Every structure is written in structure tokens, then in C-alpha cells.
Amino acid sequence: MFKNNNLQDIIRYFAGALVSLNFLLKSFGYDFFNNEQVDAVVNIASFLFILYFGAKHNYLGKKGQAQKALLQKAGLEKKKKKKD
């Protein structure tokens, strides 16, 4: 069903299953999630998303530092000006 343990596909499938279950249960009068729980999940997911992409796209790791050095060497990245 999921190839290579693709985390994005698993999360998307799990979220879809929960939303579908929520719609089904609401049609029978059961509240599976309330608005506060949905807001909490969205806030947590947003926080994790911002942390991940902030770290990934700001040259924080070894791979990012190496990439930044290559960009600077090629003249595509601004170098910090040294103060005398």
C-alpha cells in the first residue's frame, strides 16, 4: 500500500481516515473531535512544519553549510563583510 515507508503518504492517509471517521460519526450525532482539539492539532502541525522547513532551508546542518560554501565560491551567495 505504501512504498518505501513514505511518511507523507502515511500522514495524509491517516488524516483522511480520521476526517472521514469524524464525518461518519457526526452524521449519527457523535462528536469525535471538537473545535479546540482540531485547533490544537493544527497548531502543533504548524509548529513542526515551521521548525522543519526553517532548519532545512537556512543552511543549519553539515550538508547545508557545504552547500552554502559552494554557493559562495560560485558567487551566488553573498559573503558577510568583515569589519576591520
C-alpha positions as CSV (number, residue, x, y, z in Angstrom):
1,M,0.0,0.0,0.0
2,F,2.8,2.5,1.0
3,K,6.0,2.2,-0.9
4,N,9.4,2.8,0.9
5,N,7.6,3.9,4.1
6,N,6.8,7.2,2.7
7,L,5.9,9.3,5.8
8,Q,3.9,12.0,3.8
9,D,1.6,9.3,2.3
10,I,1.1,7.7,5.7
11,I,0.2,11.0,7.4
12,R,-2.1,12.0,4.5
13,Y,-3.9,8.6,4.6
14,F,-4.2,8.7,8.4
15,A,-5.6,12.3,8.4
16,G,-8.1,11.4,5.7
17,A,-9.2,8.3,7.6
18,L,-9.7,10.4,10.8
19,V,-11.6,13.1,8.9
20,S,-13.8,10.5,7.2
21,L,-14.5,8.9,10.6
22,N,-15.4,12.3,12.1
23,F,-17.9,12.9,9.3
24,L,-19.4,9.5,9.7
25,L,-19.8,9.8,13.5
26,K,-21.2,13.4,13.2
27,S,-23.9,12.1,10.9
28,F,-25.0,9.8,13.7
29,G,-24.8,12.6,16.3
30,Y,-21.4,11.8,17.9
31,D,-18.7,14.4,18.4
32,F,-15.4,12.7,17.6
33,F,-13.4,16.0,17.6
34,N,-14.3,19.3,19.0
35,N,-13.0,22.6,17.6
36,E,-10.5,23.0,20.4
37,Q,-8.9,19.7,19.6
38,V,-8.7,20.5,15.9
39,D,-7.1,23.9,16.7
40,A,-4.6,22.2,19.0
41,V,-3.6,19.6,16.3
42,V,-3.3,22.4,13.6
43,N,-1.1,24.5,16.0
44,I,1.2,21.5,16.7
45,A,1.4,20.6,13.0
46,S,2.1,24.2,12.1
47,F,4.9,24.5,14.7
48,L,6.6,21.3,13.5
49,F,6.3,22.4,9.9
50,I,7.9,25.8,10.6
51,L,10.7,24.2,12.6
52,Y,11.4,21.6,9.9
53,F,11.4,23.9,6.9
54,G,13.2,26.6,8.8
55,A,16.1,24.3,9.6
56,K,16.1,22.7,6.2
57,H,16.2,26.0,4.2
58,N,18.6,28.0,6.4
59,Y,21.9,26.1,6.0
60,L,21.9,24.8,9.6
61,G,23.2,21.3,9.0
62,K,26.5,19.9,7.7
63,K,25.0,19.5,4.2
64,G,23.6,23.0,4.3
65,Q,26.9,24.5,5.3
66,A,28.7,22.7,2.5
67,Q,26.0,23.9,0.0
68,K,26.4,27.5,1.3
69,A,30.2,27.3,0.8
70,L,29.7,26.1,-2.8
71,L,27.3,28.9,-3.5
72,Q,29.7,31.5,-2.1
73,K,32.5,30.0,-4.1
74,A,30.4,30.3,-7.3
75,G,29.5,33.9,-6.4
76,L,25.8,33.1,-6.0
77,E,25.6,33.7,-2.2
78,K,26.5,37.0,-0.5
79,K,29.5,36.8,1.7
80,K,29.5,38.5,5.1
81,K,31.5,41.7,5.1
82,K,34.4,41.6,7.5
83,K,34.8,44.6,9.8
84,D,38.3,46.0,10.0
